Amino acid sequence: MYYPPPEQLAKFPPPNYEHPQTRGNGVVIVNSVFLGIATVFITLRVYKRLFVRTWYGWDDVFILVGYFLMLALNILTYIGVHSYGFNRHIWDIPLTMASGSIRLSFVAKIIIILESFCIAMSLLIFYYRLVGGVGSHWFRMALHATVAFNIVTNLLFLLFEIFLCKPIQFYWELTGPVGAYCKPEGPIAVTFSVFKCLLDFVITTLPMPLVLRTQMRRRQRLIVAGLFGLGYVVSGAGMARIYYMYKIFLGDADMSWWQYPVFVTCQIEACLAIVCACAPIIRPLFPRWLEGSISRLKYWVPSRDRSAKHTPNVSNHATEPKRSFKISPAGTQIRVFGLTRSTKSHETDDLELVIQRHAEHHEEAAPHSDNGSGFQIGFSEQISKENIDVRAQALDPAHMDTSERDQTQTCLHSNLSVEERSHRQT
């Protein structure tokens, strides 16, 4: 069994097995709340993949594995608190439960490493699909390097943790064979926590140039960057875990007492990482649920031309700001956060599809515009002054019924006729 150093053992007070000081059931309550939040986001993600997009990817597989590992850690923590003294000081844990308590801690550490690996891989695979076959060389190299860093660091620390003692079971057994030993765990555990926090920061920062260099409006960029920026909160939870890991191994060696908040920070970190991974993907679901009440909100949002709501002129619709909620006369066009979609097609409200398609268009229109110094994506097309700006209002004919298609064509012909007459007069 791994024992604290003798100088730290000498500082332990006498044990109190009958009425020990405990931390209560706070870890179970907090972990259950965050597990519930993660469950909601995972459920929405699965629903969106199976019933809206009707396809699945490796990022979904990794995020599901990470979620079930989070669930397993939550169950293990509950068992440890109620049966193995996870909420006690180490000197108040009887020898009858000491071996089981340390074994559960060993399994929990393995789960934490695998959990963090799977969630990070889910985000990185999502980034690969986000950029598709386009993107600057430096961005792809940074993405490759981050994936390699995630695999190598988690694999190394997993092997270090498993083979910390020789034989492996000597980690939790009270006695072992001749020659059994355990390497110091403190430096390995603290180093892993630091690397994990650094990796969370890098993964969160990686897509920011992709978002901030687009030609979206400022509000749209802030919304998308905010979704990805949730990962910085994960890094904050990771820094808290570094502190508690230091207290466990390099502080007073009261492992059971200080691993209690470690389990809390690990669950918070995993939950926030799942939210960060799911938020950009499940975003198209919310406009869909708000379709019934969106018309009641359209007058709450400021418009450039307030008189437009009194005059049902199609040309007013074309110049209306994208940020407003707008129902077309046919009731099939909704604008939410600047991304326009038809109620019959959710593709243009899907962040990954929008970035992919506009990136491909930008690559075709200006194949030499990216020389490796930046990753730029054209979110809005450059249209000449002679043409009518209908890109935000026109629907895909494949998703229109007959009346909508006729109405759109009539509007276009009418506006084009006006343009022709004006040119003839000049």
C-alpha positions as CSV (number, residue, x, y, z in Angstrom):
1,M,0.0,0.0,0.0
2,Y,1.1,3.5,-0.7
3,Y,1.9,5.2,2.7
4,P,2.5,8.9,3.3
5,P,6.1,9.8,4.2
6,P,7.1,9.1,7.9
7,E,7.5,12.7,8.7
8,Q,3.9,13.3,7.7
9,L,2.6,10.2,9.5
10,A,4.2,11.5,12.7
11,K,1.9,14.6,12.5
12,F,-1.3,12.7,12.3
13,P,-3.6,13.1,15.5
14,P,-5.1,10.1,17.3
15,P,-7.8,8.3,15.3
16,N,-11.5,8.9,16.1
17,Y,-13.4,6.0,14.7
18,E,-16.6,6.4,16.7
19,H,-17.4,10.1,16.1
20,P,-15.1,11.2,13.2
21,Q,-15.3,14.7,11.7
22,T,-16.9,14.4,8.2
23,R,-17.6,16.7,5.3
24,G,-21.2,15.4,4.9
25,N,-22.9,14.5,1.6
26,G,-22.1,17.8,-0.2
27,V,-20.1,16.0,-2.9
28,V,-22.9,13.7,-3.7
29,I,-25.4,16.6,-4.0
30,V,-23.1,18.8,-6.1
31,N,-22.1,16.0,-8.4
32,S,-25.7,14.9,-8.9
33,V,-26.7,18.4,-9.9
34,F,-23.9,18.7,-12.5
35,L,-24.5,15.2,-13.7
36,G,-28.1,16.3,-14.3
37,I,-27.0,19.3,-16.3
38,A,-24.6,17.2,-18.4
39,T,-27.5,14.7,-19.0
40,V,-29.7,17.4,-20.4
41,F,-27.0,18.6,-22.8
42,I,-26.1,15.0,-23.9
43,T,-29.8,14.2,-24.4
44,L,-30.3,17.3,-26.6
45,R,-27.1,16.4,-28.6
46,V,-28.2,12.9,-29.2
47,Y,-31.7,14.1,-30.3
48,K,-30.2,16.6,-32.7
49,R,-27.9,14.0,-34.2
50,L,-30.5,11.3,-34.6
51,F,-33.6,13.2,-35.5
52,V,-32.5,16.6,-36.9
53,R,-29.2,15.8,-38.8
54,T,-29.8,12.0,-38.8
55,W,-26.1,11.1,-38.8
56,Y,-23.5,10.4,-36.1
57,G,-19.8,11.1,-35.8
58,W,-16.8,10.0,-33.8
59,D,-17.1,13.2,-31.7
60,D,-20.5,12.0,-30.6
61,V,-19.0,8.6,-29.7
62,F,-16.3,10.1,-27.6
63,I,-18.6,12.5,-25.8
64,L,-21.0,9.7,-24.9
65,V,-18.1,7.6,-23.5
66,G,-17.0,10.6,-21.5
67,Y,-20.5,11.1,-20.2
68,F,-20.8,7.5,-19.0
69,L,-17.4,7.7,-17.4
70,M,-18.7,10.8,-15.6
71,L,-21.7,8.8,-14.5
72,A,-19.5,6.0,-13.3
73,L,-17.4,8.4,-11.3
74,N,-20.5,9.8,-9.7
75,I,-21.6,6.4,-8.6
76,L,-18.2,5.5,-7.3
77,T,-18.1,8.8,-5.3
78,Y,-21.4,8.0,-3.7
79,I,-20.2,4.5,-2.7
80,G,-17.0,5.9,-1.3
81,V,-18.7,8.6,0.8
82,H,-21.3,6.2,2.3
83,S,-19.1,3.1,2.7
84,Y,-15.4,3.8,2.6
85,G,-14.8,7.1,4.4
86,F,-14.2,9.4,1.5
87,N,-15.5,12.3,3.7
88,R,-13.3,11.5,6.6
89,H,-9.7,12.4,7.6
90,I,-7.3,9.7,6.7
91,W,-6.5,8.9,10.3
92,D,-10.2,8.4,11.1
93,I,-10.6,5.6,8.5
94,P,-10.4,2.1,10.1
95,L,-8.1,-0.5,8.7
96,T,-11.2,-2.6,7.8
97,M,-12.2,-0.1,5.2
98,A,-8.8,1.3,4.3
99,S,-8.0,-1.2,1.5
100,G,-11.4,-0.7,-0.1
101,S,-11.2,3.1,0.1
102,I,-7.8,3.2,-1.6
103,R,-8.9,0.8,-4.3
104,L,-11.9,3.0,-5.1
105,S,-9.6,6.0,-5.2
106,F,-7.3,4.1,-7.6
107,V,-10.2,3.3,-9.9
108,A,-11.5,6.9,-9.7
109,K,-8.1,8.2,-10.9
110,I,-8.2,5.9,-13.9
111,I,-11.7,7.1,-14.7
112,I,-10.8,10.8,-14.4
113,I,-7.9,10.3,-16.9
114,L,-10.1,8.5,-19.4
115,E,-12.9,10.9,-19.0
116,S,-10.8,14.0,-19.7
117,F,-9.3,12.3,-22.7
118,C,-12.6,11.4,-24.3
119,I,-14.2,14.8,-23.8
120,A,-11.1,16.5,-25.2
121,M,-11.1,14.2,-28.2
122,S,-14.7,14.9,-28.9
123,L,-14.0,18.7,-29.1
124,L,-11.0,18.2,-31.3
125,I,-12.8,15.9,-33.7
126,F,-15.6,18.5,-33.9
127,Y,-13.0,21.1,-34.8
128,Y,-11.8,18.9,-37.7
129,R,-15.3,18.6,-39.1
130,L,-15.9,22.3,-38.5
131,V,-13.1,23.3,-40.9
132,G,-13.8,20.5,-43.3
133,G,-11.3,20.4,-46.1
134,V,-10.3,24.0,-45.9
135,G,-8.3,26.1,-43.5
136,S,-4.8,27.5,-43.2
137,H,-1.8,25.4,-42.8
138,W,-1.0,26.7,-39.3
139,F,-4.5,26.0,-38.0
140,R,-4.4,22.4,-39.1
141,M,-0.9,21.9,-37.7
142,A,-2.0,23.4,-34.4
143,L,-5.0,21.0,-34.4
144,H,-2.8,18.0,-35.2
145,A,-0.3,19.0,-32.4
146,T,-3.2,19.4,-29.9
147,V,-4.6,15.9,-30.7
148,A,-1.1,14.4,-30.3
149,F,-0.6,16.2,-27.0
150,N,-3.9,15.0,-25.7
151,I,-3.2,11.4,-26.7
152,V,0.4,11.3,-25.5
153,T,-0.1,13.0,-22.1
154,N,-3.2,11.0,-21.2
155,L,-1.6,7.7,-22.2
156,L,1.6,8.4,-20.3
157,F,-0.2,9.5,-17.1
158,L,-2.6,6.5,-17.4
159,L,0.4,4.1,-17.5
160,F,2.1,5.9,-14.7
161,E,-1.0,5.7,-12.5
162,I,-1.6,2.0,-13.3
163,F,2.0,0.9,-12.8
164,L,2.7,3.2,-9.9
165,C,3.2,0.2,-7.6
166,K,4.8,-3.2,-8.3
167,P,2.8,-5.4,-8.2
168,I,-0.2,-3.2,-9.2
169,Q,-2.4,-4.5,-6.4
170,F,0.1,-3.4,-3.8
171,Y,-1.3,0.1,-4.3
172,W,-4.4,-0.9,-2.1
173,E,-3.3,-4.0,-0.3
174,L,-2.1,-3.6,3.3
175,T,0.7,-6.1,2.8
176,G,2.6,-7.3,-0.3
177,P,5.3,-9.7,-1.4
178,V,9.0,-9.2,-0.8
179,G,10.3,-6.5,-3.0
180,A,7.0,-4.7,-3.5
181,Y,7.2,-1.0,-3.7
182,C,5.4,2.2,-4.8
183,K,6.8,5.2,-6.6
184,P,6.0,8.7,-5.2
185,E,2.6,9.6,-6.6
186,G,2.6,13.3,-5.7
187,P,4.7,14.7,-8.6
188,I,2.9,12.6,-11.2
189,A,-0.6,13.6,-10.0
190,V,0.2,17.3,-9.7
191,T,1.9,17.3,-13.1
192,F,-1.0,15.7,-14.7
193,S,-3.4,18.3,-13.3
194,V,-1.2,21.1,-14.6
195,F,-1.0,19.5,-18.1
196,K,-4.8,18.9,-18.1
197,C,-5.5,22.5,-17.2
198,L,-3.1,23.7,-20.0
199,L,-4.8,21.4,-22.5
200,D,-8.2,22.7,-21.6
201,F,-7.0,26.3,-22.2
202,V,-5.4,25.3,-25.6
203,I,-8.5,23.5,-26.8
204,T,-10.7,26.5,-25.8
205,T,-8.4,29.0,-27.5
206,L,-7.9,27.0,-30.7
207,P,-11.2,27.9,-32.5
208,M,-11.1,31.6,-31.5
209,P,-9.2,32.8,-34.6
210,L,-11.7,30.8,-36.7
211,V,-14.5,32.8,-35.2
212,L,-13.0,36.2,-34.7
213,R,-11.6,36.4,-38.3
214,T,-14.9,35.7,-39.9
215,Q,-17.0,38.4,-41.6
216,M,-19.9,38.0,-39.2
217,R,-21.4,40.9,-37.4
218,R,-20.0,41.7,-34.0
219,R,-22.9,40.4,-32.1
220,Q,-22.8,37.1,-34.0
221,R,-19.1,36.7,-33.4
222,L,-19.5,37.3,-29.7
223,I,-22.3,34.7,-29.4
224,V,-20.3,32.0,-31.2
225,A,-17.1,32.9,-29.3
226,G,-19.1,32.8,-26.1
227,L,-20.2,29.2,-26.8
228,F,-16.6,28.1,-27.3
229,G,-15.4,30.3,-24.5
230,L,-17.2,28.2,-21.9
231,G,-14.0,26.1,-21.9
232,Y,-12.2,28.9,-20.0
233,V,-14.5,28.1,-17.0
234,V,-13.3,24.5,-17.3
235,S,-9.7,25.7,-17.0
236,G,-10.7,27.6,-13.9
237,A,-12.0,24.3,-12.3
238,G,-8.8,22.7,-13.4
239,M,-6.8,25.3,-11.5
240,A,-8.8,24.6,-8.4
241,R,-8.0,20.9,-8.8
242,I,-4.3,21.6,-9.0
243,Y,-4.5,23.2,-5.6
244,Y,-6.3,20.3,-4.0
245,M,-3.9,17.8,-5.6
246,Y,-1.1,19.7,-4.1
247,K,-2.7,19.5,-0.7
248,I,-3.2,15.7,-1.0
249,F,0.3,14.8,-1.9
250,L,2.6,17.7,-1.1
251,G,0.7,19.2,1.8
252,D,-0.4,17.4,5.0
253,A,-1.0,14.0,3.2
254,D,-4.6,13.9,4.4
255,M,-5.6,12.1,1.2
256,S,-9.2,11.1,1.9
257,W,-10.0,14.6,3.3
258,W,-8.6,16.6,0.3
259,Q,-9.7,14.1,-2.4
260,Y,-13.3,15.1,-1.4
261,P,-13.1,18.5,-3.2
262,V,-11.0,16.9,-5.9
263,F,-14.0,14.8,-6.9
264,V,-16.2,17.9,-6.8
265,T,-13.9,19.9,-9.1
266,C,-13.4,16.9,-11.4
267,Q,-17.2,16.5,-11.9
268,I,-17.7,20.3,-12.4
269,E,-14.8,20.2,-14.9
270,A,-16.3,17.3,-16.8
271,C,-19.8,18.8,-16.8
272,L,-18.7,22.2,-18.1
273,A,-16.5,20.5,-20.7
274,I,-19.6,18.5,-21.9
275,V,-21.7,21.7,-22.0
276,C,-18.9,23.4,-24.0
277,A,-18.8,20.5,-26.4
278,C,-22.5,20.3,-26.9
279,A,-23.6,23.9,-26.9
280,P,-22.5,24.8,-30.5
281,I,-24.1,21.6,-31.8
282,I,-27.5,21.8,-30.0
283,R,-27.9,25.5,-30.8
284,P,-30.3,24.9,-33.8
285,L,-32.8,23.2,-31.6
286,F,-33.8,26.3,-29.6
287,P,-35.1,28.3,-32.6
288,R,-37.1,25.2,-33.5
289,W,-38.8,25.1,-30.1
290,L,-39.5,28.8,-30.2
291,E,-41.3,28.8,-33.5
292,G,-44.7,29.0,-31.9
293,S,-43.9,32.0,-29.8
294,I,-41.4,33.8,-32.1
295,S,-44.0,36.0,-33.7
296,R,-44.9,37.4,-30.3
297,L,-41.3,38.5,-29.8
298,K,-40.6,40.1,-33.1
299,Y,-41.8,43.5,-31.9
300,W,-39.4,43.4,-28.9
301,V,-36.3,43.6,-31.1
302,P,-35.2,46.9,-32.5
303,S,-35.4,47.4,-36.2
304,R,-33.7,49.9,-38.5
305,D,-37.1,50.9,-40.0
306,R,-40.0,50.7,-37.6
307,S,-42.4,51.6,-40.4
308,A,-41.6,48.3,-42.0
309,K,-44.0,46.4,-39.7
310,H,-46.9,48.6,-41.0
311,T,-46.1,48.2,-44.7
312,P,-45.9,44.6,-46.0
313,N,-43.4,45.4,-48.7
314,V,-40.9,42.6,-49.6
315,S,-38.1,45.1,-50.2
316,N,-38.3,46.2,-46.6
317,H,-37.8,42.6,-45.5
318,A,-34.6,42.5,-47.6
319,T,-33.1,45.4,-45.7
320,E,-34.2,44.5,-42.3
321,P,-31.3,43.8,-39.8
322,K,-30.4,40.1,-39.5
323,R,-30.4,40.2,-35.8
324,S,-34.2,40.6,-35.6
325,F,-36.7,37.8,-35.4
326,K,-38.6,37.9,-38.7
327,I,-41.5,35.8,-40.0
328,S,-42.0,36.0,-43.7
329,P,-45.6,36.3,-45.1
330,A,-45.7,32.6,-45.6
331,G,-44.6,32.0,-42.0
332,T,-41.6,29.8,-42.9
333,Q,-38.6,32.0,-42.5
334,I,-37.1,32.6,-39.1
335,R,-34.0,34.7,-38.3
336,V,-32.2,33.9,-35.0
337,F,-28.8,35.5,-34.1
338,G,-28.1,36.3,-37.7
339,L,-28.4,32.8,-39.1
340,T,-31.3,32.4,-41.4
341,R,-33.1,29.1,-41.9
342,S,-36.3,27.6,-43.2
343,T,-38.5,25.7,-40.9
344,K,-38.3,22.9,-43.3
345,S,-34.5,22.8,-43.3
346,H,-32.3,23.3,-40.2
347,E,-29.0,23.3,-42.1
348,T,-28.4,27.0,-42.3
349,D,-28.9,27.4,-38.6
350,D,-26.3,24.7,-37.9
351,L,-23.0,26.3,-36.9
352,E,-20.7,23.6,-38.3
353,L,-22.6,23.6,-41.7
354,V,-22.5,27.4,-42.0
355,I,-18.8,27.5,-41.3
356,Q,-18.1,24.6,-43.7
357,R,-20.1,25.9,-46.6
358,H,-18.9,29.5,-46.4
359,A,-15.4,28.4,-46.0
360,E,-15.7,26.3,-49.1
361,H,-17.2,29.2,-51.0
362,H,-14.4,31.5,-49.8
363,E,-11.8,29.0,-50.9
364,E,-13.3,28.7,-54.4
365,A,-13.7,32.5,-54.8
366,A,-10.3,33.4,-53.5
367,P,-8.0,30.3,-53.5
368,H,-4.9,32.4,-52.9
369,S,-6.2,34.6,-50.2
370,D,-4.9,32.5,-47.4
371,N,-1.1,32.4,-47.4
372,G,-0.8,30.7,-44.0
373,S,-0.8,33.9,-42.0
374,G,-4.4,33.6,-41.0
375,F,-7.5,31.5,-41.2
376,Q,-10.2,33.6,-42.9
377,I,-13.7,32.5,-43.8
378,G,-16.2,34.6,-45.8
379,F,-19.5,34.5,-44.0
380,S,-21.2,37.0,-46.2
381,E,-20.9,37.2,-50.0
382,Q,-19.7,40.4,-51.8
383,I,-22.6,41.5,-54.0
384,S,-22.3,44.4,-56.5
385,K,-24.4,47.5,-56.0
386,E,-26.4,46.8,-59.2
387,N,-27.8,43.6,-57.8
388,I,-30.4,43.2,-55.2
389,D,-29.3,41.9,-51.8
390,V,-31.5,38.9,-51.3
391,R,-29.1,36.4,-49.8
392,A,-30.6,36.6,-46.3
393,Q,-34.2,36.5,-47.6
394,A,-34.3,34.0,-50.4
395,L,-35.0,30.4,-49.5
396,D,-33.5,27.3,-51.1
397,P,-36.1,26.3,-53.8
398,A,-35.6,22.6,-52.8
399,H,-37.2,23.4,-49.4
400,M,-40.1,25.7,-50.7
401,D,-43.6,24.8,-51.6
402,T,-45.2,26.1,-54.8
403,S,-46.7,29.2,-53.3
404,E,-43.5,30.2,-51.6
405,R,-41.4,29.7,-54.8
406,D,-43.9,31.7,-56.9
407,Q,-43.9,34.5,-54.3
408,T,-40.1,34.7,-54.2
409,Q,-39.8,34.7,-58.0
410,T,-42.5,37.5,-58.3
411,C,-40.6,39.6,-55.8
412,L,-37.3,39.1,-57.7
413,H,-38.8,39.9,-61.1
414,S,-40.5,43.0,-59.7
415,N,-37.3,44.4,-58.2
416,L,-35.3,43.5,-61.3
417,S,-37.8,45.4,-63.4
418,V,-37.3,48.5,-61.2
419,E,-33.5,48.2,-61.6
420,E,-33.9,47.9,-65.5
421,R,-36.1,51.0,-65.7
422,S,-33.7,53.0,-63.5
423,H,-30.8,52.1,-65.8
424,R,-32.7,53.0,-68.9
425,Q,-33.6,56.4,-67.4
426,T,-29.9,57.1,-66.6
